């Protein structure tokens, strides 16, 4: 059995239910009851309103309600007569009413035309009686308070409802992700699939920051989707991302100190995502495109004819291949179209390495060439090896720990600028400085040339056999 609903009531009155029949008692509507209650509070024990002086000949009781007639005013009351009491009390200590008639016209003017008494402004009157209204409202039972508020809302315009919504919505809203401890938030989010997490991160900036920066969440996603490969490769990827961000932050600070234009990206309002999230996105998209692609597209195209393709790399949206026909070719991956043909080597090309728009190649003609991929020009030629350049690599600067003579460990960039390391069948490694854009072109075709190669840093010759790999 359900408990009966509590009936509102008081001394001498109670509220009837819709299905309840009266038992000979006098029934009063809600509007009439509220009006009687206001009159009772207003005139109880008071002959006049507070702050209004009594005037002879004026009855203290409330005047009867009459409909206003459109006829002209037949009687003009005395100038200082007080207005009849209002159902709403005036604020305590209000001054005595002043003359409601305008000042007399200047001499010589016609006699004034009788005018209607001045009515006080309704907004001002309501504002001054607001404390009394609040007192009456707070004394009402909760059901009557709810009914009164609902009645006011039904008669309110749309602009007032919008204002109420803008105030009530933030007050009633509760963002559980920002209120709960991080451990509970991570546990709750762990039950969501990746697609739901991606949609949840677009709700607001706070949710985006919480989801993107949670390493446990993305590590568990990597493991549950079986794209976690033991942890060693994942930690190495995270360290590389952190090193790249530190490098960008230091470059930004240096540019601020030197007051130079900033070439790196400006900081954003959102925190950067955790490296595990970046890794999950990359691996998830790779697997989806390989495994879940219903219509895989296969592109094949002729490259170097009947010549042997000796090496091939993919760099910045380019397929770069080399052959023993002395040429290097650049293709577009989507279409297989030949974009550029690089010619200049006098022997087969056996080693390639690229960094952005710079390509480094090594050949059986014992030279190392630097190419501008935007123009296809050979800008530098390094000679020095006495046999085929079999392998090469580009070493970029990184922040490393360096122990000083005092024993302190400091962070330094090594090397100071990018280097090229080449290995040859002449049992030697050579280290060259990577040319910068805008530097003068230099071409040295062999050790017999009289000029000293400015790009050569050092030569290491300690191998008994030819050097065929520079990956390590």
N, C-alpha and C positions, 0 to 999 in steps of 0.2 A: 504494500500500500504506500502510495506516495504521500508525503506530508502535505497537509493543507497549506496553501499560500497564506502568509501573514497578512492580516487585514489592517490597513492604516486606520487610526482613530485617535481620539483624544477625549477630554472632559466634555461630555454632553454631545458628542458627535462621533460618527464612524462612517467609513466609506463602504458603500454597498457594492457587491459584485453584480455583474451583468445579469446572471441568472437568478439572483436573490430577489424575492418579492417583499415589498414593504409591509410592515405589520402595524398600520395605523399611524406611523410616525410621519412627521412632516419632512418631505424630501426637498432638498435644495440642490440646484446645479453647482458644478465646480466653479464656474465664473462668478456666480452670485455669492458663493461661500468665500472666495478670495476677496471679493469686494467688501463683504460684511466684516471680514477679519481686518482689513485695512482701516475701515471706519472705526472699528472698535479700538484699534491701537492708536488711532489719531485723536479721538475725542474722549477717550477714557479718562475721567478725572480732570479734564481741561475745559475751561469755558471758551478759550480762544487758542489759536495756534501760538506756539512759542515765538516771541519776538514781534508779535503784532498786537498793538494796543487796542483795548476795547473802545468802541465808539458808541455813544448814546444812541439809542434807537435801533440798534442792530441786534438781532437775535443771535445768541451763541450757537444755536443748533445749525446743522448743515442745511442749506437751502434745498428746496425740492428741485429735482431735475425737470427741466422743461425744454421742449424743442425750440431752437432758435428760429425766430420769425424774420422774414426778409423786410418787414416794415421798418421804417425809420425809428430812431430812438426817440421815445416820447418824453422821457424824464432824464434829466442830467443829475447825477448824484452830487453830493457836496465834494468840494475839491479834495479834502483830506480824509474822505471816508475810506475806511479800510476795506479791502476786498474780502468777500466771504471766505470762510475757511475752506482749504483744499483737502481732498481725501488724503493727500500725502503731506506730512509735517514739514515745515520749513527748518533749515539748519538752526541750531541753537544760537541765540544772540544776534539774529539778523536785525538790521536797523529798521526804524519806522518808515513806512512808505512815504515817498515824496509825492509832490504834485504830479498828477498824470496828465495835466493839460499843458499845452505849449505856452510859452511866454506871450504876453499881450502884444498885439501889433503896435507899431509906432503910431504916434498921434497923427491924426489926419487920415488914417486908413479906415476902411470900412469895418464895421463890427464883425468879429470872428464868426465863422459858420460853425455850428455845433458839430463835433466829430465823435466817433465811437471811442470808448475808453481804450487806452493802450493796453494790449495783452502782453504779458511777459513771454519771452522766447521759450519755446517748448524744450529745445535742446539744453539751454541753461538751467531751466527748472529741473529737468531730468537729471542733469549732472550734479546739481546741488542736493538732490534727494537720493543720490545713489547710495550713500552709507545707510540710510534708512531702509532702502530696498534690499540691500545685502543682509541687513539684520533680519528683515522679515523672511528672506529666502533661507537663511541658515536655521531659522526656527521651524521651518516646515519639515514634515517627515520626508524620508528618502523617496518613497513612491511619488509624493506630490512634487518634490524637486525634479524628478525625472520627467514627470508629465509636463511640468511648466517649461522645462528646457526643450523638450520635444515640440511643444506648441510654438515656442519662439523660433525654433529652427524651421518649422514648416512655413512660417510667415516671413522668413528672412530671404533677401535677394541672393542671387548667385555670388556676387562679389563678397558678401559677408561670409557665405559658406566657404569660399576659397580661403579667406583669411583664417577662419577657424581650422580648416584642414592644414594649412601651413604651420599652425601652432601646435596642433594635436598630433600630427603624424610623427615629427621627430621625438615628441615626448613619449609616445606609445611604442615606437620602434626600438628593437633590441638587436644589435649585431653580435651574434654569439661568437663569431670567429675572432673578433677583436676583444671580446670580454673574457674568453676562456684562456687558460694557460697554454703556452705553445705545445706542450706535450699532448694535451687532449685534442687540440686542433689538428696536429699531425695524425693522431690516431683516427679521428673522424674522417679526415680527407683520404686516409689510406683505403677506405672502402669504396671510393669512387673510381670509375674507369677514367682512362686518359681523356676521352672525348668530353666527359662531364667536367673534369678539371679544367679543360681548355675553355669551356663555356663559363664556368664559375669565375675564372680569372678575369673575365670581361665585365663582371658585375660592377666593380668599383676599384679605385686605386689601392685601397687597403687590402682587399682580397687578392689583388694581383701581386702585391708585395709579399703577402703571407705565403701564397702558393709558390711563387717563383723562387723564394729564398729558403725553402725547406729542403735540406739535403737528404734527410731520412726518407721523405716522401718519394723523391725521384730515384733514390737508390733502390727502394723496395719495388718501384715500378719497373726498373731495369731488370731486377731479378725475377719478378712475377711474369714478365713478358719474355723471359729467356734470352735477353740481349745483354746480360751482364757476363763479362768474360774474365772472371777471376778477381778483378780489382786492380791489378797492376797497370793495365792500359787505361783504366778509368781514372786512377789517381794521377798518372802521367798527363792525361788530357786536362785534368783540373789544374795541375801545376802550370801547364802552358797557358791556360786561360788567365790565371792569376798573374803570371809574369807579364803577359800582354797588357793587362789592365794597369799594373804598376808602371810599366813603361809609358802608357798613355797619360797617367796621372803626373808623372815626373816631367814629361814633355809639356803638359799644360802648365805646371808650376813654373817651369823655365820660361815659357812664353810670357807668363804674367810678369815675372821679374824683369825680363828683358824688354817688355813692352813691344813684342813682335806679334805679327798676325798668327792666329792659332789655326794650324792645319788639321789638328785632330778634332774628333767630334766633341761637341759641347756636352756638358753633363745634363742628364735628363732628370725630370722630377721623380721618376720611379727608380728604385734600386735595380742594379743589374742582376739578372737571374743567376742562379747557382750553376756551375759548370755541368753538374749531373743532368740538369734540365736541358741544357743545350745538347749534350750527348744523347739523351733519350730522344729528343726530337730528330736529330740527325739519323740515328739508327732506326727509329721507327719509320721514318719516311723512306729510308733506303730499302728496308725489308718490305714495306707495303708496295713500293713501286716495282720491286722484283717479283714478289710472291703473289700479291693480290691484283696485279695488273691483268685484266681479262684479255686485252689486246696488245701484247708487247710488240714494239716496233723494231724491226731489224734493218739497219742501214749498212750497206757495204759499197765500197767504191775502190777503183784502182788507184794505187798510190805511186809506186816507182816502177811500174811496168814489170819487166823480168828481173830487175835488180833486187838484191837482198835488202830487206829492212833491218838495219843493224840496231836501232834503238828507237824508242817511242815514249813520249811523255804527254801528260794532260795537264795544262796550266791555264788558269783564268779563262775558261771557256774556249780553249784552243787545243786541237790535236796536232802535236808537232812530231814529225817522223823524220828520220835520217836514214840514209842508204849508202851502199858502197858505190853509188853512181855520182858521188861528190856533192850531192844536193841535200837541202833541207826543205821540207814542205810543211805548210800550215793549212789545216782544214777546219771547216765549221762542223761541230759535232751534230747538230740537228739534220743538216742536209748532206754532209760529206763534200761540200763544194770546196775547191782549192781557193784559199784566200790569198796566200802569198808564197812565192818561190824564192828561197835564199840560195845564192850561188857565189862561190868564191874559194872554197877549199879545193885543193889540187889532189886530194885523195879521199878515200871513203871516210865518212863521219861515224865515229864509234861511241861518242859520249855527248850527252846533252844535259843541261840544267837551266832552269828558268826562274826568274824572280820578277814578278809583275810584267813590265814591258821590256825586260832585258833577257836575252838568251845567250848562253855560253855554250860553245861547241868545241869538241876536240876531234882531231882527225889523224889519219895515217900520214899526212904531210907534216907532222910533228909540230903543228901550230895550234894555238887556242884563239878562237875568234869571239868577239863580242858583237851582238846584233841588236839593233833597235827594231822591235817587233811592229811598231807603229808605221815605220817608213820602209823597213826591209833593208836598211843600209848596214854595212859592216863598219863599225866605228873604231874598233881596236883589234890589233893582231899581236899576240904574244908569242914570241919564239924563244926557244931555249932547250927544249927536249931534243934528244938525238935519236928518238924512235917514236913509234906510234903513241899518241895520247889515248890511253885505253879507258880512263875513267876521270871524272871530275865532280866537284861538289861546291855549293855556295854556303859559306858559313856566315850567319848573321849575328850581330851583337846581342848579347844576353847579359843579364845581371848575375854575377857570380860572387861568391864569398872569397875574399882575399885576406890572407893573414899578413899583417904588417910586422915590422921588426920588433915593435913593442909587445906583440902577441895579440893585439886587438883584431877582431874580425870586422871588416867593412865590406860594403857592397860596391862593386865597380862593374862598369860595362866592359866586356871583353868579347871579341876584339873591339877596338875603337871604331872601326868601320867595317863594312862587309868585305870578306875575303873569298878568293877562289883558290881551291886546292885541286891540283891536277896530278894524276898518276900515269906513269908511262912504262913502256917496256924497256926503257933504259935504266930500270931499277931505281928510279928517283921520284920523289914528290917535290913539287914546286908550289909555293904559296904566292899568290898575286893579290894586289889590291883591286877591289871592284871599282871600276870607273864610275864617277858620278855623272849625272846628266849635265851637260854644259861644259865639261872638261875638254881640252883639246884632244883631237884624235891622235892616236899613236899606233904605228905599225912596225913590228920587228919580226922578220920572217925566219931568223935562225941565230945561232950563237956566233956566226961569222960576221954579223953586222957590227959595225964599229960603235954604234950608240948603245948606251946602257939602258935597259928597259926600266923605266921609272915605276912600273907597276909590280915588278918582282920584289918580294919581301925576303924570301930565303929559299934554300934548296936543301932537301934532306935526301942523302944517298947512303943507305945502309942495308938495302935489301939485296939478297943474292939472286932473287928471281924477279920477274916483271911484276909490276903492280897492276892488278886487274879490277880492283874494287876499292872505292873510297867511302863506302857507307858507314864503316865503323870509325 
